[in-house]
Amino acid sequence: MHRKEQAVTERVVLAYSGGLDTSVAIGWIAEETGAEVVAVAVDVGQGGEDLDVIRKRALDCGAVEAEVADAKDEFAERHCLPAIKANALYMDRYPLVSALSRPAIVKHLVAAAHRHGATTVAHGCTGKGNDQVRFEAGIQALGPDLKCIAPVRDYAMTRDKAIAFADKAGLPIATSKKSPYSIDQNVFGRAVETGFLEDIWNAPIEDVYEYTANPALPREADEVVITFEAGVPVAIDGTPVTVLQAIQQLNERAGAQGVGRIDMVEDRLVGIKSREVYEAPGALAVITAHQELENVTVERELARYKRQVEQRWGELVYDGLWFSPLKRALDGFVNEANQHVSGDIRMTLHGGRAVVTGRRSEQSLYDFNLATYDTGDTFDQSKAQGFIDIFALSSKIAAKRDLA
Ligand code: ARG
């Protein structure tokens, strides 16, 4: 039986951005599947258009229902904050901007699918990237009964065909405005790829950047004090802030100093090496501060072990396993390790760098009297020699054998 003849028409929830591809996808999915399309737009700080405008456009493009959600605070608290606590930097550099946003969007998609009785969730990703994995692994974790479709990947909805579709259907969306790049942005940062950047010898031009000023231009330095409580940024220069405000304010101030530009070739989960240019001024400033406060407040063995956990956490999140048991368990570890990460970090923001210049904490493990080389030294140096003799004993015995 053809689906259109079924008593109840199936429904598909579409992750809607308001852009050309997902606007066309509304009608395209309806044609391919015979289903009704419910558009869901989730604002994680992409900037740009008003949510009501986006909602209306979805309806004008043929969605039977359209929902928009301001998820900026939720994204900051539940997705960026765990990444800050984990000092998460994939391949030691990338603060997981897009990887963090997908599970935040997935929560809204699955909730909408359940609310609207949808059987399927659709997204606009291609078949070559990480984001398709993050969407679908997340959907499978939160809604195991839901099916997933991706029109660009599954129905060969190319850009040219999408433009032709939009023109033919008279969709209320500009089809001429063509960015030379593929861009994904949210409150935690911005990712730019494709175009001339695909030649990895080509340097990025200033035109690529939006969140950051050119770090090479002369300007006055900025100094900022970030206060943390148990790993959470709670104040900037003494004024209380939400996590979202902390990231936004640091985006402005660190961005104005050119902090947070990253140009890298990265390993995608699908096996491709790809070149991406990121700018994440707030993320890198707050992680730099958080790392240093950990250096002051976290005991050595815990700190050393946490570095391995951080790397694994970043890989899991990059690979789309946000809702996995291992990621959840590591979150427990990371939260426990952050119990004492409270205090102030002072940083100079200048010339593209965020440099820590001061730390202050009631939870500090830095003991001036143990560290000092001046009067007041309480460290008993006479104990050091015996400690070293025993500490080095096993390698000394081995050396005697190997040098013989
Ligand atoms: N490569 C990054 C990641 O996998 C960002 C992908 C976002 N897309 C883009 N159009 N730049 O997390």
Residues whose N, C-alpha, C, O or C-beta is under 5 A from the ligand:
A	BS01	LIG	S98 A99 N130 S182 I183 D184 A191 V192 E193 E276
